[in-house]
Amino acid sequence: MIASGSISALAGISFFQKAAAPHSSLANLAGYALLGDIFFLVSALCLGHNASRSTSGSN
């Protein structure tokens, strides 16, 4: 979560800088969205793995 928050903060700063440029575009959002998807997938897989480990021992 710390890495995700740090990357989000850096991306936000980058978006502000690029928005002030004369020829700004939204192309940078694709990379940001991809990183967000990857972090979400890793988190979901870790949570699913931890949930299955905690319930498998109680059977």
Summary of the structure (lengths in Angstrom):
residues: 59
radius of gyration: 17.4
end to end distance: 31.4
largest distance: 62.3
contacts: 112
relative contact order: 0.10
helix: 80%
strand: 0%
